[in-house]
Amino acid sequence: MTTGSARRARRVRRWVRGHRSVVDPVVYALCAVASAALGVSGLWNLFSFVPPDASPWWTLVTALPACAVVLLRDRFPLAALLAATAIGLVDLATVGGLVPLLVVLDTLYVATRDAAARRRRMILFAVAVTVAAIGTAALAAVGEVRVAAVIVLQVGALLGTTYWYATAVAQSRELVALHRQRAEDAEALAARAREAAVQDEREAMARELHDLVAGHVSAMAIRAEASLASPSDGERDRRALRAVRDSGLEAHEALRSMISVLRSPSGSPRTFALPRGRDTVTASVDAARLSGLRVTLHDEIRGPVAEPVDQAIARIVQESLANCLRHAAGAVVEVHLSEGDGEVRVRVTSQGGAALRHPPLEGSGWGLELIRERARAVGGELQAGEDGSGWTVQARLPKVAPI
């Protein structure tokens, strides 16, 4: 077959598939005419009330209405099945043509295929009743059990096979739909998981940037502003510049650490360097003093604590002091670290001071929420708020973090 012929054949097949509701009745009508011309009639003489020498063309009386029923098959399958069954019974009792039987099988297939499971069971019951009724009628007509049994086997095989095949097609469609739905659900779940993972990474990056970098940069700005605003003092200016340099180096190292982690290949540990533990609290207090706060540290924790709790203590102190720098510059600050009853307590209080106007350092509003989350993550709690004329941050953390 040439390429052009194959293309035309495909177009014809597509047209036929798209117009089955019209093509099938025409084909059945042609079959009915051909059967009448060939003398095919009286297939079920056992039930016929018509003389056996009747013209085969009488089969068109039931065949053509059966062909018309096929026009309703796809839109109203159950109604078409009932109509085809009625015509088939009339044909069975009269001329016994071929086409009405084919139409019954066709409409039975479509009605069963498109029906829900409950309706399919109803159709199966109706098929069983029909087979039993035809077998009873055959037994009454001839009085021979063997003949009736053969009739039941024939009719049962035709109707049963059609019903079985239609049910198999319907169930396969249901399975395909189920698997498609599961695949879509799995795809949607994977998309949500990817979005959640991206959001977690964004939040982790924001948290680390806030904890590791923002505090150092704020301290640099505050110290530089203090040096500019005070009378010239060579030694004090040198100390301020050294503090700015140290904070800048720490911020730079923190950024390098984060960039290294973000550029690391997948599968490598997703941990940020520079974990701040309780041993850095003293450094944070010294840096706050250089920035103008009058800080006193009382560290009464002697025993070891879990590493996550150790880091949480440092983060809470660091953020509390950073807030004091922004909102209570020059304040008197007390930092208390204590332990007892299987827990450690962190308390940072500030009295006096005033909010910075130069340089204008507006916070993001995330700091307190981030240290609250950190406290909850290790099984503790944190509260912050006004305390008389000052501000207090206090946290209670377990010495041993939950697994």
Helices and strands as residue ranges (DSSP letters): H 3-18, H 20-38, G 45-47, G 56-59, H 60-70, H 77-92, H 99-114, H 117-142, H 145-208, I 209-214, H 215-229, H 234-262, G 278-280, H 281-290, E 294-299, H 307-327, E 332-340, E 343-351, H 367-377, E 381-387, E 390-398
